C-alpha cells in the first residue's frame, strides 16, 4: 500500500505520520511506501526511514501531476491556509485552499484517463462550511452557506470532492473537522487559535490572551481524535457512506467559560490567572458566524468518535505533549 500525506508538516499531518509510522497497518493494510509532502520539507519518522519527503507547493501550476504520477493508493489531503490568514490574504487563501485542491483532483482524473487509477482521497474540510442562521443542532443535511473566505473555499472543495467521487475519478471522503483543541506548538493565524491558546499556554506557565467573552460556544475535538478520524476514514467501507461524501465529525460543544473551568479543575487557579482578557472585535466577528453544536449521528453510526468533556481534552494534551505532568 502506498500512502501519501499532503500537508505532512502541519500539526495534524505530523501526528498522522507518527501514527502511521507507529502502526504500519493503521489504515487497515500494510504500508509499503510513504510519501510526505508540504511547502517545507516534512520530517521523516525514524520508524519509517524509507519514507520520501518532498518540498512541494501544491498550489503552483504543474506541481500536482508529478505527485499523482507516483499513483498512491491513499491520499490524505491536509494542506491549507488557516481561517484567519485566508480572511486577511484573499489571494493566498483561494490559491492554496481552492486552486491547489482542484489541481490535485484534476491530476488524479487525468492520471486515471491514461491508465485505470482510483485512489482513496481523504480531504480535511471544516465546520466553517456552515453559516447563519443556524438550527439548534446542525446535521449533515443542513445547507452550507459559509460566512468566511476559508469556509467558502472548503465548501467549494466539498462539492468538487462529491462530484469527482460520483464520476468515479477517485473514492473521496470529506472530513469536516471540529476546531482542534488543544493544538500543540505556538499560536498560529487561525481565528480559532485562542481556543487552544487559553489552555496550552497556562498549562506551560505562560500568559494567554482571550479575545472573546466566556459565553462564546464552539465545537471541539482533540488532535488525537482528528488523527483517528482520518485513519478510520481510510479503513472504512465507503459504500456505507452513500453519495453524500462529506461528513461532520463528532465533537464536544462547549462554552469558553467551560474550557476555563476545566482548566481550573485540572491545573488550578494559578493557571486560570494567566488568561488575560483583551477583546478583539475582528476575531469576535469571525467567530460569531460559526456554528456551535452539531448532530454528528451519521459519523457516529459509521464508527467515528471523539471526546465528551474538556477535562478529557486537556488530559490528552498533558499526556501527549507535556510528558504526562504540568
C-alpha positions in Angstrom: 0.0 0.0 0.0 1.4 3.4 -1.0 0.2 6.3 1.3 0.7 10.0 0.5 0.2 12.7 3.1 -0.1 16.2 1.7 0.4 18.8 4.4 2.6 16.4 6.3 4.5 19.2 8.1 1.3 20.6 9.7 0.1 19.7 13.2 -2.4 17.0 12.1 -0.1 15.9 9.4 2.8 15.3 11.8 0.6 13.4 14.2 -0.9 11.3 11.4 2.6 10.4 10.1 3.6 9.4 13.7 0.6 7.1 13.9 1.3 5.6 10.5 4.9 5.0 11.5 4.0 3.5 14.9 1.5 1.1 13.3 2.2 0.1 9.8 -1.3 -1.3 9.4 -3.2 1.7 10.9 -5.1 2.1 7.6 -6.2 -1.5 7.5 -3.3 -2.7 5.3 0.4 -2.8 5.4 2.1 0.4 4.3 4.9 -0.4 1.9 5.6 3.2 0.7 5.1 6.5 2.4 5.3 9.9 0.6 5.3 13.1 2.7 4.6 16.4 1.0 4.5 20.0 2.2 5.7 23.5 1.3 8.6 22.9 3.8 10.3 19.6 3.8 8.5 17.2 6.2 10.4 15.2 8.8 10.9 11.5 8.1 9.9 9.4 11.1 12.8 7.3 12.4 10.5 4.3 12.4 9.9 4.7 8.6 13.3 5.7 7.2 12.2 4.6 3.7 9.6 7.4 3.6 10.1 10.0 0.9 9.9 13.7 1.9 9.1 16.2 -0.8 9.1 20.0 -0.6 6.3 21.0 -3.0 3.7 23.7 -3.1 0.6 22.1 -4.5 -0.9 25.5 -5.5 1.9 26.1 -8.0 0.9 25.2 -11.6 2.2 21.8 -12.7 3.1 20.5 -9.2 0.2 18.1 -8.7 0.7 15.9 -11.8 4.2 14.5 -10.8 2.9 13.7 -7.3 -0.1 11.8 -8.6 2.1 10.0 -11.2 3.5 8.1 -8.2 0.0 6.6 -8.0 -0.5 6.4 -4.2 -3.4 4.2 -3.1 -4.4 6.6 -0.3 -4.0 10.4 -0.3 -4.5 12.4 2.9 -5.0 16.0 1.7 -4.5 18.1 4.8 -2.7 21.2 3.3 -4.5 24.5 3.8 -4.1 28.2 4.7 -5.9 28.6 8.1 -9.0 30.6 8.7 -7.6 33.9 9.9 -5.0 34.0 7.2 -7.4 33.1 4.5 -9.6 36.0 5.6 -6.8 38.6 5.6 -4.9 37.3 2.5 -7.7 36.7 0.0 -5.5 35.6 -2.9 -3.4 33.2 -0.9 -6.5 31.6 0.6 -8.1 30.9 -2.7 -4.8 29.9 -4.3 -3.9 27.3 -1.7 -7.3 26.1 -0.4 -9.2 26.0 -3.7 -6.8 26.1 -6.6 -4.3 23.6 -5.0 -7.1 21.2 -4.2 -8.7 21.5 -7.7 -5.3 20.9 -9.2 -4.9 17.7 -7.2 -8.3 16.4 -8.1 -7.7 17.1 -11.8 -4.3 15.4 -11.7 -6.0 12.3 -10.3 -8.6 12.4 -13.0 -6.1 12.8 -15.8 -3.8 10.1 -14.4 -6.8 7.7 -14.5 -7.6 8.6 -18.1 -4.1 7.3 -19.1 -4.4 4.1 -17.1 -7.1 3.0 -14.7 -6.5 4.6 -11.3 -8.9 5.3 -8.5 -7.2 6.2 -5.2 -9.0 7.0 -1.9 -8.8 10.7 -1.1 -9.3 11.9 2.5 -9.9 15.6 2.5 -9.6 17.9 5.5 -12.7 20.1 5.5 -14.1 22.2 8.3 -17.3 23.1 10.1 -16.6 26.6 8.7 -18.6 25.5 5.6 -21.8 26.3 7.6 -23.1 29.8 8.2 -26.0 31.6 9.9 -28.9 31.3 10.6 -28.3 28.1 12.4 -30.7 25.5 13.8 -30.2 24.3 17.4 -28.1 21.5 16.1 -26.6 21.2 12.6 -26.9 17.9 10.8 -25.1 16.8 7.6 -28.3 17.7 5.6 -28.1 21.4 6.6 -27.1 23.7 3.7 -23.6 25.2 3.5 -23.7 29.0 3.5 -20.3 29.9 4.8 -19.6 33.4 6.1 -15.8 33.4 5.7 -13.5 33.0 2.8 -12.0 29.9 4.4 -15.4 28.4 4.8 -16.3 29.2 1.2 -13.1 27.6 -0.1 -13.7 24.4 1.9 -17.4 24.3 0.8 -16.4 24.5 -2.9 -13.8 21.8 -2.4 -16.5 19.6 -0.7 -18.7 20.0 -3.9 -15.8 19.1 -6.1 -14.9 16.0 -4.0 -18.5 14.8 -4.1 -18.7 15.2 -7.9 -15.3 13.7 -8.7 -16.3 10.7 -6.4 -19.7 10.4 -8.2 -17.9 10.3 -11.5 -15.6 7.6 -10.1 -12.4 9.6 -10.6 -11.5 8.8 -7.0 -13.0 7.5 -3.8 -13.4 10.6 -1.7 -14.3 11.3 1.9 -14.5 14.9 3.2 -13.8 15.1 7.0 -15.4 18.2 8.5 -13.2 18.8 11.4 -14.3 20.5 14.6 -11.9 23.1 16.0 -8.9 21.1 17.1 -8.0 21.8 20.7 -5.5 21.8 22.3 -3.2 22.4 19.3 0.4 21.9 20.3 3.2 24.3 19.3 2.9 28.1 19.1 -0.1 30.3 18.2 -0.9 30.4 14.5 -3.0 32.7 12.4 -6.2 30.7 12.7 -9.1 32.8 14.0 -9.9 29.9 16.3 -6.4 29.7 17.7 -7.4 31.4 21.0 -9.5 28.3 22.0 -6.2 26.4 22.3 -4.0 29.3 23.5 -6.0 29.9 26.6 -5.3 26.3 27.7 -2.0 25.4 26.2 -0.1 28.5 27.4 -1.3 28.5 31.0 -0.5 24.7 31.2 3.1 25.7 30.4 3.1 28.6 32.9 2.7 31.3 30.2 0.1 34.1 29.7 -2.6 33.8 27.1 -4.9 36.3 25.5 -8.7 35.7 25.4 -10.2 37.9 22.6 -13.9 37.0 23.1 -16.1 36.7 26.1 -16.8 33.5 28.0 -20.2 33.0 26.6 -18.9 32.0 23.2 -19.8 28.4 22.4 -18.0 26.2 19.9 -17.4 22.6 18.6 -14.2 20.9 19.6 -12.2 17.7 19.3 -8.6 16.8 20.3 -5.7 16.3 17.9 -5.8 12.6 18.8 -9.4 12.4 17.7 -8.5 14.3 14.4 -5.9 11.7 13.5 -8.4 9.0 14.4 -11.0 10.5 12.0 -8.6 10.2 9.1 -7.3 6.8 9.9 -10.9 5.5 10.3 -11.9 7.1 7.0 -9.0 5.3 5.3 -10.2 1.9 6.5 -14.0 2.3 6.2 -16.2 0.7 3.6 -17.2 3.9 1.7 -20.2 2.2 0.3 -21.7 2.6 3.8 -21.4 6.4 3.5 -23.5 6.7 0.4 -23.4 9.6 -2.1 -23.1 12.4 0.5 -19.4 12.0 1.0 -18.7 15.0 3.3 -19.2 14.0 7.0 -19.4 16.3 10.0 -17.2 14.7 12.7 -18.3 14.1 16.3 -17.1 16.6 18.9 -17.9 18.5 22.1 -20.0 21.6 22.2 -18.6 23.9 25.0 -18.5 27.5 26.2 -15.2 29.3 26.6 -16.2 29.6 30.2 -16.5 25.8 30.4 -13.0 25.5 28.9 -11.7 27.7 31.6 -13.4 25.8 34.4 -12.0 22.5 33.1 -8.5 24.2 33.2 -9.2 25.2 36.8 -10.2 21.6 37.7 -7.1 20.1 36.1 -4.4 22.8 36.7 -5.9 25.1 39.4 -6.5 28.8 39.9 -2.8 29.6 39.2 -3.2 28.5 35.6 -6.5 30.3 35.1 -5.0 33.6 36.3 -2.6 33.5 33.3 -5.5 34.2 31.0 -5.7 37.9 30.0 -8.9 39.4 28.6 -8.3 41.6 25.5 -11.4 41.9 23.4 -10.8 41.8 19.6 -13.8 42.8 17.5 -12.3 41.3 14.3 -12.0 37.8 15.9 -15.4 38.1 17.6 -17.0 39.0 14.3 -15.5 35.9 12.6 -16.3 33.6 15.5 -19.9 34.9 15.7 -20.5 33.4 12.3 -19.5 29.9 13.3 -21.8 27.1 14.3 -21.9 26.0 17.9 -23.5 22.5 18.1 -23.8 19.6 15.7 -25.8 16.4 15.1 -23.0 14.0 14.0 -25.2 10.9 14.0 -24.0 9.8 10.5 -20.4 9.8 11.5 -21.1 8.2 14.8 -23.1 5.4 13.1 -20.1 4.9 10.8 -17.8 4.4 13.8 -16.1 7.8 14.2 -15.7 9.0 17.8 -14.4 12.0 19.9 -14.1 13.3 23.4 -17.1 14.0 25.6 -15.6 16.5 28.1 -13.0 19.3 28.1 -11.3 17.7 31.1 -10.5 14.7 28.8 -9.2 17.1 26.0 -6.9 18.8 28.5 -5.6 15.5 29.9 -4.9 14.2 26.4 -2.7 17.3 25.8 -0.9 16.8 29.0 -0.2 13.1 28.1 0.7 13.7 24.5 2.6 17.0 24.7 3.8 17.6 28.3 5.0 14.1 29.3 2.0 13.4 31.5 2.5 16.2 34.0 2.3 20.0 34.3 
